[in-house]
Amino acid sequence: MTTPPSPSESSLATSIYSEAVPKAASPAEQLRLRQANWRFSTLCAAVDNKDQYGSSSTPIYQTATFKGMDGQYDYTRSGNPTRGALESHLARLYGARQAFALSTGMTCLDTILRLVKPGETVLAGDDVYGGTNRLLTYLSTHGGVDVRHIDTTRVEELIPHLGPGNNVKMVLLESPTNPLLKIADIAEICSTIKKASPGAIVVVDNTMMSPYLQRPIELGADIVYDSGTKYLSGHHDLMAGIIAASDPELCKSIAFLINAVGSGLAPFDSFLLLRGVKTMSIRMDRQMLTAQLVAVYLDQLGFLVHYPGLKSHPKYDVHWRQASGAGAVLSFVTDDKALSERIVGGTRLWGISVSFGAVNSLISMPCLMSHASISAAVRAERGLPENLIRLCVGIEDPRDLFDDLEHSLLAAGAIVPNHSHHLLSDERSAELYAADPEAWIIERAKAFKRPRAAGAMDKLVDGVKKGLGLGEPPKTISGDIVVSAPGKVILFGEHAVVYGVTAIATSVNLRCYAVLSPRSDDKIGLEVPDLGLEMEWDIASLPWNLLPVGSDGAKREADKEIDLPLLNAVESLIQQGHKAGLGAALSFLYLYMVMAGGQANALSVTLTASSNLPIGAGLGSSAAYSTCVASALLQAHEHVKITSSANHLGPRDVNLVDGWAFLSEKILHGNPSGIDNAVSVRGGAVTFTRSVGGRKGGMEGLHGFSSIRLLLTNTLVPRDTKTLVAGVATKRLAEPHVVDPILEAIQTISDEAQSLLGGDKNVVRQHLISRLEALIQENQQHLVQLGVSHSSLEMIVQATASSPFNLSTKLTGAGGGGCAVTLIPDEFPETSLNALQDTLRNLGFEPHLTTLGGPGLGILRSPAKGNTDEVNVPEEDEGDGMVVPKRAGLRGAGREGVERWATGLEGDWVHT
Ligand SMILES: N[C@@H](CCSC[C@H](N)C(=O)O)C(=O)O
């Protein structure tokens, strides 16, 4: 039985009134001291009303203005007695110096976020309410604030953002989070932040808990806010938000902002909220008891349930250390979006509605409702399942709620009768319910089970047939397919490209490698050791019925648009807990299915990919992966074929691979420009111009320069591209006279670089290198002026420029951290190069020597065997007669060993 501790009696009273008792206390003082012993429910109900007529409830001062010049109030925006009474009452409940009542929970967040200045950083959770995400996104795109979403359930994830060079002003937490009920250790985070970044403030959205169950100020938080629309009011008849804080300066700033903006709660709503809060604890106790039963019931039926009242919750202990109840919101996954829609649509007593905390029970699908403002791609990246159902439990009789939910689960086909258990008789049900509600619900759940996954019976029959030697063997490939694709650097024009300036990108010789290997078990597998990803799926369990109309085995070209229902269905197949690899798995499975065009053409294979490109450093690691996935699958379906005589891939194949790689990039990034996959597939260098203001854009290959050495140095400082791009936009709006000439200057740099790299035969090599060095220096100066450099990048610029190196360096990509690129002239001595790399390593950076403009996609062709035209790669011989499958070799190579692994392969590489 999973019985959580019952909500404890509040320690609040003692914590806020713990001063020594004065000998001769005034009547007011005596009241205050008596209140010191009241428990939370008493504090909720006992509103301290000082009405001149002794009214029992606080009157509504429905007035905009107050007469006179010296009174306590002049204008309701600045203060109102009804709101004032509510605020004093709530300050007691929050254990805070002051509480403020505002018009909504989102107004609270808006007010709090105004404490952050452009250029400062906000760290927020990766599972947050959709409206919170929306406001944070707006602030990062319009307010120059650097917003980073991290997994706040892992305190260690905060650390890299707190070091020198970072500028964290605020940490914004939800615990439990909405809608996945993840738990952050509030006290641990507060003490970590106070130590590492004393100027930063910790803010907690406490809406899921209310001050009844959790008081973050007592745990060390600086500010707490609540949507008063939820548990505080409890009836969904008003909108309100509450901010509570104890630091006098913070309180002063919040009071200033509320008055300045006019976001204070209106008198009538203040009255309603004051009324609602009196019954908060009693409502929540009842709601939580039922919520616990609902969680146990769904868990018993085999659904994955998110609720901190279940002992199986991964942070059960942390939650119960900081809160005295599990709340009344829970969520669960069904693994099938259409099924979830049927369940939600089939309930009657559970109302389909956003919000929570009211006396009525509600059911919703967050991805379609409360979290719909977060894009599908971001939801996928953050591991928010499209089929998630959120339940917000009210005060109705639990038996009616279960009748309704069970009926809907049955009607939707989410559960079926379990014939090995009988339904409880009415008598036994009544008896058990009265004696032990949790035992009752466990018994009730036993009468049902989740049906076998769709197609399972067919699979069983197939398995039996195969066992008898009657089945078809699974379709697969005849041997390993080995491919490789490079990353890229932007050499000139980053940021300016957004405004129509030409950017020049070139491939580097840091690469992703992939092996597609055959298997014989009707499964498909994916291994990306760099991301800790190892997954497999039954081919029959893939949502083939959702393939877009027109998909068929003969289809070669990638669609331009992503089919969202299919993407959502594929996403629900990917287990949780692989956040970093979610995108990689999603794009692989999606491409796999669409390229097969149907189950009949599906191949049983495993793709193994590994790379020596730093991930997420702006060097096109995802495009290199996408190119590998696309080209390996295209070969598997024989849409791309390498003959024994071919010495390069033709334009048709190149465009085919590029189209599919671009589709994969869209799955991974939402709206990419296409430059990364273009460079990864084709290699060399390209110019890219966005079409802006009616001007024609496009991409053009640059041919005619021979390889140039580069040192790519990873600062290891994480950055957020969107925020940096937004920062330039803000600067341009504020100072067009400064920014526009910089953009023009960068265009001149790109023009010269384009003519130098574009094969002007009259340019001698030495002149080419020295002009490129000058252009690199100039471009870096402009990027500094645009405000996108970073102290770590400047350290690299200085270290490489100083004697004896005298080299030219600029940031590449978004800046703000990420990577720097240094041009290494042909005659630069090896000893100096080694010394430079040591210097950079000693400064804490990660240098990689590479060449600019190397080959694009490569496909390994096995040594000729007779006159077969097929790609069939033999396995590696370890030298002692042991044959290691290529896949295992790549899996075990690690970032450092990937290149060695590739060089040791037999056969020759055919490039684009
Ligand atoms: N259409 C609204 C949705 C409000 S959701 C309210 C609540 N916080 C919840 O989690 O249900 C919007 O876009 O803001």
The ligand as an SDF file (V2000), in Angstrom:
LIG
                    3D

 14 13  0  0  0  0  0  0  0  0999 V2000
   -5.2740   29.3390  -23.0870 N   0  0  0  0  0  0  0  0  0  0  0  0
   -4.5340   29.5030  -21.8650 C   0  0  0  0  0  0  0  0  0  0  0  0
   -4.3490   28.2060  -21.1900 C   0  0  0  0  0  0  0  0  0  0  0  0
   -4.3180   28.3590  -19.7160 C   0  0  0  0  0  0  0  0  0  0  0  0
   -3.6910   26.9550  -18.8490 S   0  0  0  0  0  0  0  0  0  0  0  0
   -3.9390   27.3710  -17.1950 C   0  0  0  0  0  0  0  0  0  0  0  0
   -3.1760   26.6060  -16.1610 C   0  0  0  0  0  0  0  0  0  0  0  0
   -2.0470   27.2670  -15.6520 N   0  0  0  0  0  0  0  0  0  0  0  0
   -2.9290   25.1460  -16.4190 C   0  0  0  0  0  0  0  0  0  0  0  0
   -1.8130   24.6450  -16.2370 O   0  0  0  0  0  0  0  0  0  0  0  0
   -3.9050   24.4620  -16.7480 O   0  0  0  0  0  0  0  0  0  0  0  0
   -3.1700   30.0800  -22.2050 C   0  0  0  0  0  0  0  0  0  0  0  0
   -2.7250   29.9920  -23.3540 O   0  0  0  0  0  0  0  0  0  0  0  0
   -2.5390   30.6670  -21.3330 O   0  0  0  0  0  0  0  0  0  0  0  0
  1  2  1  0
  2  3  1  0
  2 12  1  0
  3  4  1  0
  4  5  1  0
  5  6  1  0
  6  7  1  0
  7  8  1  0
  7  9  1  0
  9 10  2  0
  9 11  1  0
 12 13  2  0
 12 14  1  0
M  END
$$$$
